[in-house]
Amino acid sequence: MRKLPPFLAAAFLALCATAPAHANETRARQALMIDFETGAVLFEKNADEVMYPASMTKIMTAYLLFEEIRKGKLKLDDQLPVSEKAWRMGGSKMFVGIGNRVPVEALIRGIVVQSGNDSSVVVAEAISGSEEAFAEKMTAKAREMGLKVTTFRNATGWPHPEHVTTSRELAEMSRRVIADDHEYYHYYAEKEFVWNNIRQGNRNPLVYKDMHCDGLKTGHTEQSRYGLVASCMRDGRRLILVLNGMASMQERATESEKLIEWGFREFGNYALFRKGDQVETAEVWLGQAPVVGLTLDRDLVVTLPRRARQQMKLAVHYDGPVPAPIAAGQPIAHLVLTAPGVPAIERPLHAAAVVGKLDFFSRIGAAVSHLVWGPGG
């Protein structure tokens, strides 16, 4: 193990943080809050417990619609037909008319602003021929995203015993929506939409508050109770919050606002190293250079409790000296960040340059020097 030079250690301590802050307990049955950029978990409660997503399902419905648009298979001004099944859907509705054709862009707003079950079925049937086939496509996309539990049986979140997810997987799904659908994500922040002369407000209570929240979706059934996926961005930093199993709309609004404020107040993102920065050096055995620089292959940004600074430690680990030859970019070490109560963060370190092997006679001389004088002699 190698410790960082004093100037780097001091710089790190100035940025980093002590023990993690403690969140207030939430009334939600299931909860998870993550940082969008780093993926760090700020708060969780029963995050891997299987739950019913209700209308939060429509995050995936919209994702597949946006995917069709990205691929050029649909355009915003395309008109999609309304079947009798879509028209008859109960629950929250966009109020599309049977036999009518509705523009794709209006259907987007019907899904993400009005939470329309009817508009969701219109989209499902247009893309896959039937809602059942579309649900299979949704589940396949979930597996492609690495979600192992999430299973869809419809496009709306209508109660079904096999229509399930977890708050952790719903957060990852939402992260993908924000990352992949940035061109269309703005629809989630719209406060109202009028269709068929009926004005409906966004069901997300946070978009009406001065909290810089711009998504994503609410849900409610008797089985799931009240749920919400919220996404808020301040000073270039975005948090994603999933809550489910609350008793009322008021409780959903209060709990989500409380946790979002806590997350921004208690945690911060800290840029420690940029891609290519030399973090440390590693000793080289029988090489044309005695040491090689160690660098990261991507920027290192970490999410840390703001009050967890003094006990954070940073160390470089490698089995050394590293035998030559060494290729540029070769992984030869690890950077490890630790602190009480904070999961260790580990990143590979790569050789910054090529280090050739000494010729035969030079290797003999170096080996003798090492035996006589020790490392660095």
Backbone hydrogen bonds in HBPLUS format (Angstrom, degrees):
<---DONOR---> <-ACCEPTOR-->    atom                        ^
c    i                          cat <-CA-CA->   ^        H-A-AA   ^      H-
h    n   atom  resd res      DA  || num        DHA   H-A  angle D-A-AA Bond
n    s   type  num  typ     dist DA aas  dist angle  dist       angle   num
A0002-ARG N   A0316-VAL O   2.41 MM 314  4.84 175.8  1.42 171.9 171.6     1
A0316-VAL N   A0002-ARG O   2.66 MM 314  4.84 172.8  1.67 168.9 166.2     2
A0008-LEU N   A0005-PRO O   3.02 MM   3  5.51 126.0  2.32 113.6 126.7     3
A0009-ALA N   A0005-PRO O   3.00 MM   4  6.24 163.9  2.03 159.3 164.6     4
A0010-ALA N   A0006-PRO O   2.88 MM   4  6.01 157.3  1.93 150.0 155.8     5
A0011-ALA N   A0007-PHE O   3.13 MM   4  6.22 152.2  2.21 132.7 140.2     6
A0012-PHE N   A0008-LEU O   2.88 MM   4  6.12 153.6  1.95 148.2 155.6     7
A0013-LEU N   A0009-ALA O   2.96 MM   4  6.22 162.7  1.99 150.2 154.0     8
A0014-ALA N   A0010-ALA O   3.02 MM   4  6.22 147.3  2.13 143.7 152.5     9
A0015-LEU N   A0011-ALA O   3.28 MM   4  6.54 134.8  2.49 136.3 146.9    10
A0015-LEU N   A0012-PHE O   2.96 MM   3  5.22 132.7  2.19 101.2 114.3    11
A0016-CYS N   A0012-PHE O   2.83 MM   4  6.00 158.5  1.87 158.3 165.3    12
A0029-ARG N   A0244-ASN O   2.84 MM 215  5.95 133.4  2.05 144.5 158.9    13
A0030-GLN N   A0244-ASN O   3.26 MM 214  5.30 166.4  2.28 134.6 137.7    14
A0244-ASN N   A0030-GLN O   2.99 MM 214  5.30 139.3  2.16 157.7 154.7    15
A0031-ALA N   A0045-LYS O   2.82 MM  14  4.92 151.8  1.90 147.4 148.8    16
A0045-LYS N   A0031-ALA O   2.89 MM  14  4.92 156.6  1.95 139.4 134.4    17
A0032-LEU N   A0242-VAL O   2.95 MM 210  5.24 144.9  2.07 146.7 151.2    18
A0242-VAL N   A0032-LEU O   2.80 MM 210  5.24 162.0  1.83 159.4 165.3    19
A0033-MET N   A0043-PHE O   2.80 MM  10  5.15 149.1  1.90 156.1 153.7    20
A0042-LEU N   A0033-MET O   2.81 MM   9  5.48 158.7  1.85 148.0 154.7    21
A0034-ILE N   A0240-ILE O   2.92 MM 206  5.42 156.1  1.98 153.7 160.7    22
A0240-ILE N   A0034-ILE O   2.97 MM 206  5.42 164.9  1.99 157.3 161.5    23
A0035-ASP N   A0040-ALA O   2.93 MM   5  5.36 148.5  2.03 146.0 156.3    24
A0039-GLY N   A0035-ASP O   2.80 MM   4  5.07 141.7  1.94 138.8 148.5    25
A0036-PHE N   A0238-ARG O   2.93 MM 202  5.43 171.1  1.94 147.6 149.5    26
A0049-GLU N   A0046-ASN O   3.13 MM   3  5.25 166.0  2.15 111.2 113.9    27
A0168-ARG N   A0047-ALA O   3.09 MM 121  5.30 154.1  2.15 152.8 144.8    28
A0051-MET N   A0165-THR O   2.82 MM 114  5.53 161.9  1.85 157.6 160.0    29
A0165-THR N   A0051-MET O   2.91 MM 114  5.53 151.6  1.99 155.8 163.7    30
A0056-MET N   A0053-PRO O   3.01 MM   3  5.29 148.4  2.11 142.4 138.8    31
A0057-THR N   A0054-ALA O   3.09 MM   3  6.00 165.1  2.11 122.8 127.2    32
A0058-LYS N   A0055-SER O   2.99 MM   3  5.62 156.2  2.05 115.2 120.1    33
A0059-ILE N   A0056-MET O   3.16 MM   3  5.80 168.1  2.18 116.0 119.6    34
A0060-MET N   A0057-THR O   2.90 MM   3  5.86 140.0  2.06 128.5 134.7    35
A0061-THR N   A0057-THR O   3.41 MM   4  6.76 155.1  2.47 135.1 142.2    36
A0062-ALA N   A0058-LYS O   2.88 MM   4  5.91 166.7  1.90 142.8 145.6    37
A0063-TYR N   A0059-ILE O   3.02 MM   4  6.12 146.5  2.14 132.3 142.3    38
A0064-LEU N   A0060-MET O   3.01 MM   4  6.24 162.0  2.04 154.6 156.1    39
A0065-LEU N   A0061-THR O   3.17 MM   4  6.45 148.2  2.28 140.5 149.6    40
A0066-PHE N   A0062-ALA O   2.81 MM   4  6.09 163.4  1.84 157.3 161.0    41
A0067-GLU N   A0063-TYR O   2.88 MM   4  6.11 146.9  1.99 143.8 153.9    42
A0068-GLU N   A0064-LEU O   3.07 MM   4  6.31 150.7  2.16 140.8 146.9    43
A0069-ILE N   A0065-LEU O   3.14 MM   4  6.51 149.0  2.24 145.1 153.7    44
A0070-ARG N   A0066-PHE O   2.83 MM   4  6.13 159.6  1.87 152.0 157.6    45
A0071-LYS N   A0067-GLU O   2.99 MM   4  6.16 149.6  2.08 146.2 153.9    46
A0073-LYS N   A0068-GLU O   2.89 MM   5  5.21 137.9  2.07 167.5 164.8    47
A0074-LEU N   A0068-GLU O   3.32 MM   6  5.69 139.6  2.50 119.5 116.9    48
A0072-GLY N   A0069-ILE O   2.99 MM   3  5.06 154.4  2.06 103.7 111.9    49
A0078-ASP N   A0075-LYS O   3.04 MM   3  5.28 165.0  2.06 111.2 115.8    50
A0105-GLU N   A0076-LEU O   2.98 MM  29  4.85 152.6  2.06 146.5 137.8    51
A0104-VAL N   A0078-ASP O   2.82 MM  26  5.65 138.8  1.99 157.3 168.4    52
A0080-LEU N   A0102-VAL O   2.85 MM  22  5.22 170.2  1.86 136.0 135.5    53
A0102-VAL N   A0080-LEU O   2.83 MM  22  5.22 158.5  1.88 142.9 142.8    54
A0082-VAL N   A0100-ASN O   2.88 MM  18  5.52 140.7  2.03 168.3 170.0    55
A0099-GLY N   A0082-VAL O   3.05 MM  17  5.21 159.3  2.09 142.4 144.1    56
A0087-TRP N   A0083-SER O   3.02 MM   4  6.25 165.2  2.04 149.1 153.4    57
A0088-ARG N   A0084-GLU O   2.92 MM   4  6.05 147.4  2.03 148.1 155.9    58
A0089-MET N   A0086-ALA O   3.23 MM   3  5.44 159.0  2.27 107.0 113.3    59
A0117-ASN N   A0092-SER O   2.81 MM  25  5.91 170.9  1.82 145.2 144.8    60
A0100-ASN N   A0097-GLY O   3.04 MM   3  5.43 160.3  2.07 130.5 133.9    61
A0106-ALA N   A0103-PRO O   3.10 MM   3  5.33 120.9  2.46 101.5 115.6    62
A0107-LEU N   A0103-PRO O   3.05 MM   4  6.42 153.0  2.12 150.1 158.4    63
A0107-LEU N   A0104-VAL O   3.05 MM   3  4.99 114.0  2.50  93.2 109.6    64
A0108-ILE N   A0104-VAL O   2.89 MM   4  6.25 148.0  2.00 152.6 161.6    65
A0109-ARG N   A0105-GLU O   3.28 MM   4  6.58 162.3  2.31 145.0 147.8    66
A0110-GLY N   A0106-ALA O   2.82 MM   4  6.09 145.9  1.94 142.5 153.7    67
A0111-ILE N   A0107-LEU O   2.91 MM   4  6.12 141.3  2.06 144.2 152.9    68
A0111-ILE N   A0108-ILE O   3.15 MM   3  5.24 127.0  2.44  95.4 108.7    69
A0112-VAL N   A0108-ILE O   2.93 MM   4  6.20 173.9  1.93 165.3 163.4    70
A0113-VAL N   A0109-ARG O   2.93 MM   4  5.16 149.0  2.03 128.6 137.8    71
A0114-GLN N   A0109-ARG O   3.22 MM   5  6.72 155.7  2.28 154.0 161.3    72
A0116-GLY N   A0110-GLY O   2.70 MM   6  5.34 169.7  1.72 150.3 150.4    73
A0115-SER N   A0111-ILE O   3.15 MM   4  4.55 122.9  2.49 104.7 114.8    74
A0120-SER N   A0116-GLY O   3.22 MM   4  6.23 147.1  2.33 131.0 139.5    75
A0121-VAL N   A0117-ASN O   3.13 MM   4  6.38 152.7  2.21 144.4 150.5    76
A0122-VAL N   A0118-ASP O   3.04 MM   4  6.36 155.1  2.11 148.7 155.9    77
A0123-VAL N   A0119-SER O   3.14 MM   4  6.35 161.7  2.17 145.7 149.3    78
A0124-ALA N   A0120-SER O   2.93 MM   4  6.16 161.5  1.97 146.9 152.6    79
A0125-GLU N   A0121-VAL O   2.92 MM   4  6.04 168.9  1.93 155.1 156.9    80
A0126-ALA N   A0122-VAL O   3.05 MM   4  6.17 151.0  2.13 143.4 151.7    81
A0127-ILE N   A0123-VAL O   3.01 MM   4  6.17 154.8  2.08 153.6 159.1    82
A0128-SER N   A0124-ALA O   2.95 MM   4  5.96 169.3  1.96 153.9 157.5    83
A0129-GLY N   A0125-GLU O   2.87 MM   4  4.42 137.3  2.05 117.6 124.4    84
A0134-PHE N   A0130-SER O   3.05 MM   4  6.27 153.8  2.12 144.1 151.9    85
A0135-ALA N   A0131-GLU O   2.88 MM   4  6.11 150.9  1.97 146.8 154.3    86
A0136-GLU N   A0132-GLU O   3.17 MM   4  6.51 149.0  2.27 142.8 150.4    87
A0137-LYS N   A0133-ALA O   3.08 MM   4  6.40 148.7  2.19 141.3 150.0    88
A0137-LYS N   A0134-PHE O   3.03 MM   3  4.90 114.6  2.48  91.6 107.8    89
A0138-MET N   A0134-PHE O   2.82 MM   4  6.18 148.5  1.92 148.5 158.0    90
A0139-THR N   A0135-ALA O   2.99 MM   4  6.27 158.8  2.04 148.2 152.7    91
A0140-ALA N   A0136-GLU O   2.93 MM   4  6.16 157.1  1.98 145.9 152.6    92
A0141-LYS N   A0137-LYS O   2.95 MM   4  6.18 152.3  2.03 144.9 152.1    93
A0142-ALA N   A0138-MET O   2.96 MM   4  6.27 149.2  2.06 144.3 153.2    94
A0143-ARG N   A0139-THR O   3.00 MM   4  6.38 154.3  2.07 150.2 156.1    95
A0144-GLU N   A0140-ALA O   2.98 MM   4  6.26 153.3  2.05 144.1 151.9    96
A0145-MET N   A0141-LYS O   2.95 MM   4  6.25 139.7  2.12 143.0 153.7    97
A0145-MET N   A0142-ALA O   3.12 MM   3  5.05 124.9  2.43  92.2 106.4    98
A0147-LEU N   A0142-ALA O   2.88 MM   5  5.22 158.6  1.92 154.6 147.7    99
A0146-GLY N   A0143-ARG O   2.88 MM   3  4.95 154.0  1.95 103.8 112.3   100
A0151-THR N   A0164-VAL O   2.89 MM  13  5.39 158.6  1.93 147.4 152.3   101
A0164-VAL N   A0151-THR O   2.96 MM  13  5.39 128.8  2.23 137.7 152.6   102
A0163-HIS N   A0160-HIS O   3.02 MM   3  5.22 168.2  2.04 117.4 120.6   103
A0170-LEU N   A0166-THR O   2.90 MM   4  6.06 153.4  1.98 149.1 157.2   104
A0171-ALA N   A0167-SER O   3.02 MM   4  6.10 145.8  2.14 138.0 146.1   105
A0172-GLU N   A0168-ARG O   3.15 MM   4  6.47 153.2  2.23 142.3 149.0   106
A0173-MET N   A0169-GLU O   2.92 MM   4  6.12 158.2  1.97 146.7 152.9   107
A0174-SER N   A0170-LEU O   3.01 MM   4  6.16 153.8  2.08 139.7 146.5   108
A0175-ARG N   A0171-ALA O   2.90 MM   4  6.16 149.9  1.99 143.4 152.1   109
A0176-ARG N   A0172-GLU O   3.02 MM   4  6.31 150.9  2.11 147.0 154.0   110
A0177-VAL N   A0173-MET O   3.07 MM   4  6.43 150.5  2.17 143.9 152.0   111
A0178-ILE N   A0174-SER O   3.06 MM   4  6.36 163.6  2.08 154.9 157.4   112
A0179-ALA N   A0175-ARG O   2.98 MM   4  6.14 157.8  2.03 146.2 152.8   113
A0180-ASP N   A0176-ARG O   2.79 MM   4  5.72 166.0  1.81 153.1 157.0   114
A0181-ASP N   A0177-VAL O   2.83 MM   4  5.32 150.9  1.92 139.1 147.4   115
A0184-TYR N   A0181-ASP O   2.84 MM   3  5.41 144.7  1.97 116.9 127.2   116
A0185-TYR N   A0181-ASP O   2.77 MM   4  5.67 122.6  2.10 152.5 167.8   117
A0187-TYR N   A0184-TYR O   3.28 MM   3  6.24 167.8  2.29 127.3 129.1   118
A0188-TYR N   A0185-TYR O   3.02 MM   3  5.93 152.1  2.10 128.4 133.2   119
A0189-ALA N   A0186-HIS O   3.11 MM   3  5.60 151.5  2.19 112.7 120.3   120
A0190-GLU N   A0187-TYR O   3.19 MM   3  5.52 162.4  2.22 111.3 116.6   121
A0202-ASN N   A0191-LYS O   2.70 MM  11  4.95 157.4  1.75 132.9 131.9   122
A0193-PHE N   A0200-GLN O   2.94 MM   7  5.64 152.7  2.02 155.9 164.6   123
A0200-GLN N   A0193-PHE O   3.05 MM   7  5.64 163.7  2.08 144.8 149.6   124
A0195-TRP N   A0198-ILE O   3.09 MM   3  5.36 156.8  2.14 140.3 140.2   125
A0198-ILE N   A0195-TRP O   2.96 MM   3  5.36 152.8  2.04 109.7 118.2   126
A0207-VAL N   A0204-ASN O   3.42 MM   3  6.05 155.1  2.49 115.2 120.4   127
A0209-LYS N   A0206-LEU O   3.21 MM   3  5.32 158.0  2.27 104.0 110.6   128
A0233-MET N   A0212-HIS O   2.92 MM  21  5.71 157.2  1.97 161.5 157.7   129
A0214-ASP N   A0231-SER O   2.94 MM  17  6.03 150.9  2.03 160.0 168.3   130
A0231-SER N   A0215-GLY O   2.82 MM  16  5.10 145.0  1.94 128.1 119.3   131
A0217-LYS N   A0229-VAL O   3.07 MM  12  5.28 148.3  2.17 136.9 146.6   132
A0229-VAL N   A0217-LYS O   2.74 MM  12  5.28 158.0  1.79 160.5 167.9   133
A0219-GLY N   A0227-GLY O   3.06 MM   8  4.93 145.9  2.18 128.9 123.2   134
A0227-GLY N   A0219-GLY O   2.82 MM   8  4.93 161.7  1.85 151.5 148.9   135
A0225-ARG N   A0221-THR O   2.74 MM   4  5.29 142.6  1.88 143.9 153.1   136
A0226-TYR N   A0246-MET O   2.97 MM  20  4.82 176.0  1.97 139.9 138.8   137
A0246-MET N   A0226-TYR O   3.02 MM  20  4.82 173.6  2.03 138.0 138.1   138
A0228-LEU N   A0243-LEU O   2.83 MM  15  5.30 157.5  1.88 149.6 150.0   139
A0243-LEU N   A0228-LEU O   2.88 MM  15  5.30 162.3  1.91 158.7 164.1   140
A0230-ALA N   A0241-LEU O   2.75 MM  11  5.05 160.5  1.78 152.1 158.0   141
A0241-LEU N   A0230-ALA O   2.82 MM  11  5.05 165.1  1.85 147.0 151.6   142
A0232-CYS N   A0239-LEU O   3.09 MM   7  5.57 156.7  2.14 152.1 159.4   143
A0239-LEU N   A0232-CYS O   2.92 MM   7  5.57 157.5  1.97 161.5 167.9   144
A0234-ARG N   A0237-ARG O   2.84 MM   3  5.30 156.5  1.89 154.3 153.6   145
A0237-ARG N   A0234-ARG O   2.89 MM   3  5.30 162.1  1.92 117.9 124.0   146
A0252-ARG N   A0248-SER O   3.01 MM   4  6.24 154.8  2.08 143.7 150.8   147
A0253-ALA N   A0249-MET O   2.99 MM   4  6.26 157.1  2.04 148.4 153.7   148
A0254-THR N   A0250-GLN O   2.92 MM   4  6.12 166.4  1.94 153.5 157.3   149
A0255-GLU N   A0251-GLU O   2.89 MM   4  5.88 171.0  1.89 152.3 155.4   150
A0256-SER N   A0252-ARG O   3.14 MM   4  6.04 161.7  2.17 141.3 146.9   151
A0257-GLU N   A0253-ALA O   3.11 MM   4  6.15 161.9  2.15 144.5 149.7   152
A0258-LYS N   A0254-THR O   3.02 MM   4  6.14 162.5  2.05 149.4 154.5   153
A0259-LEU N   A0255-GLU O   3.07 MM   4  6.25 165.3  2.10 151.3 154.4   154
A0260-ILE N   A0256-SER O   3.01 MM   4  6.10 162.7  2.04 150.1 155.1   155
A0261-GLU N   A0257-GLU O   3.09 MM   4  6.17 168.8  2.10 150.9 154.0   156
A0262-TRP N   A0258-LYS O   3.06 MM   4  6.22 154.6  2.12 142.2 149.7   157
A0263-GLY N   A0259-LEU O   2.87 MM   4  6.06 158.3  1.91 149.7 155.2   158
A0264-PHE N   A0260-ILE O   3.15 MM   4  6.43 164.2  2.18 156.4 158.6   159
A0265-ARG N   A0261-GLU O   3.01 MM   4  6.07 152.2  2.09 144.0 152.5   160
A0266-GLU N   A0262-TRP O   2.88 MM   4  5.86 165.8  1.90 157.1 159.6   161
A0267-PHE N   A0263-GLY O   3.28 MM   4  5.87 146.6  2.40 138.1 143.9   162
A0306-ARG N   A0266-GLU O   2.71 MM  40  5.58 172.3  1.71 148.8 151.3   163
A0268-GLY N   A0304-LEU O   3.01 MM  36  5.69 156.6  2.06 155.5 161.6   164
A0304-LEU N   A0268-GLY O   2.99 MM  36  5.69 161.1  2.03 165.0 168.3   165
A0270-TYR N   A0302-VAL O   2.83 MM  32  5.37 158.5  1.87 152.7 159.8   166
A0302-VAL N   A0270-TYR O   2.97 MM  32  5.37 160.4  2.01 144.0 145.3   167
A0272-LEU N   A0300-LEU O   2.88 MM  28  5.70 155.5  1.94 164.1 172.4   168
A0300-LEU N   A0273-PHE O   2.82 MM  27  5.22 174.5  1.82 153.9 154.2   169
A0277-ASP N   A0274-ARG O   2.94 MM   3  5.54 167.2  1.96 141.1 143.0   170
A0276-GLY N   A0296-LEU O   3.15 MM  20  5.73 157.9  2.20 147.5 153.3   171
A0279-VAL N   A0294-LEU O   2.76 MM  15  5.69 158.4  1.81 167.9 174.9   172
A0294-LEU N   A0280-GLU O   2.78 MM  14  5.32 148.9  1.88 162.5 153.2   173
A0282-ALA N   A0292-VAL O   2.87 MM  10  5.39 157.0  1.92 149.8 156.2   174
A0292-VAL N   A0282-ALA O   2.92 MM  10  5.39 145.5  2.04 144.3 155.5   175
A0322-VAL N   A0283-GLU O   2.82 MM  39  6.20 161.8  1.85 152.2 146.1   176
A0284-VAL N   A0290-PRO O   2.80 MM   6  5.22 159.7  1.84 143.8 139.4   177
A0285-TRP N   A0322-VAL O   2.81 MM  37  5.50 164.9  1.83 126.2 129.2   178
A0324-ALA N   A0285-TRP O   3.04 MM  39  5.97 158.9  2.09 161.9 155.2   179
A0358-LEU N   A0286-LEU O   3.18 MM  72  5.79 170.4  2.19 133.0 134.4   180
A0288-GLN N   A0356-GLY O   2.80 MM  68  5.38 150.6  1.88 150.5 151.9   181
A0352-ALA N   A0293-GLY O   2.86 MM  59  5.04 149.8  1.95 141.3 140.9   182
A0295-THR N   A0350-HIS O   2.90 MM  55  5.26 162.3  1.93 146.2 151.8   183
A0350-HIS N   A0295-THR O   2.78 MM  55  5.26 169.8  1.79 154.8 157.1   184
A0308-ALA N   A0305-PRO O   3.15 MM   3  5.26 159.4  2.19 116.8 115.4   185
A0312-MET N   A0309-ARG O   3.48 MM   3  5.88 171.3  2.48 114.5 116.9   186
A0313-LYS N   A0338-THR O   2.83 MM  25  5.32 163.0  1.85 157.2 161.6   187
A0338-THR N   A0313-LYS O   2.99 MM  25  5.32 160.9  2.03 146.7 152.7   188
A0315-ALA N   A0336-VAL O   3.01 MM  21  5.41 158.4  2.06 150.0 157.0   189
A0336-VAL N   A0315-ALA O   2.87 MM  21  5.41 171.3  1.88 165.1 167.9   190
A0317-HIS N   A0334-HIS O   2.85 MM  17  5.22 163.5  1.88 153.5 159.0   191
A0334-HIS N   A0317-HIS O   2.87 MM  17  5.22 146.8  1.98 146.3 156.4   192
A0326-ILE N   A0355-VAL O   2.89 MM  29  5.01 158.0  1.94 142.5 149.5   193
A0355-VAL N   A0326-ILE O   2.97 MM  29  5.01 164.2  1.99 140.7 144.4   194
A0330-GLN N   A0327-ALA O   3.06 MM   3  5.38 156.4  2.12 133.4 132.6   195
A0329-GLY N   A0351-ALA O   2.79 MM  22  4.97 167.7  1.80 140.2 143.8   196
A0351-ALA N   A0330-GLN O   2.85 MM  21  5.28 154.7  1.92 137.1 143.7   197
A0332-ILE N   A0349-LEU O   3.05 MM  17  6.25 153.3  2.12 155.6 163.1   198
A0333-ALA N   A0349-LEU O   3.36 MM  16  4.92 152.4  2.45 141.0 137.0   199
A0349-LEU N   A0333-ALA O   2.80 MM  16  4.92 166.5  1.82 132.7 129.6   200
A0335-LEU N   A0347-ARG O   2.76 MM  12  5.20 169.9  1.77 163.3 165.3   201
A0347-ARG N   A0335-LEU O   2.90 MM  12  5.20 156.0  1.95 147.9 155.9   202
A0337-LEU N   A0345-ILE O   2.78 MM   8  5.02 162.2  1.81 150.8 157.1   203
A0345-ILE N   A0337-LEU O   2.92 MM   8  5.02 161.9  1.95 146.0 152.0   204
A0342-VAL N   A0339-ALA O   3.07 MM   3  5.35 165.0  2.09 133.0 132.4   205
A0363-ARG N   A0359-ASP O   2.88 MM   4  6.07 150.7  1.97 157.0 166.2   206
A0364-ILE N   A0360-PHE O   3.13 MM   4  6.46 152.3  2.21 145.5 152.3   207
A0365-GLY N   A0361-PHE O   3.07 MM   4  6.36 163.2  2.10 148.5 152.4   208
A0366-ALA N   A0362-SER O   2.89 MM   4  6.09 158.8  1.94 147.7 153.6   209
A0367-ALA N   A0363-ARG O   2.88 MM   4  6.01 155.5  1.94 147.6 154.2   210
A0368-VAL N   A0364-ILE O   2.94 MM   4  6.19 161.7  1.97 152.7 157.3   211
A0369-SER N   A0365-GLY O   2.96 MM   4  6.13 161.2  1.99 147.0 152.5   212
A0370-HIS N   A0366-ALA O   2.92 MM   4  6.09 149.2  2.01 141.4 150.0   213
A0371-LEU N   A0367-ALA O   3.00 MM   4  6.29 154.4  2.07 147.3 153.5   214
A0372-VAL N   A0368-VAL O   2.93 MM   4  6.16 156.7  1.99 153.0 159.4   215
A0373-TRP N   A0369-SER O   2.77 MM   4  5.64 164.9  1.79 150.6 155.3   216
A0374-GLY N   A0370-HIS O   2.72 MM   4  4.46 132.5  1.95 116.5 128.3   217
A0377-GLY N   A0374-GLY O   3.07 MM   3  5.53 155.6  2.13 137.6 137.9   218
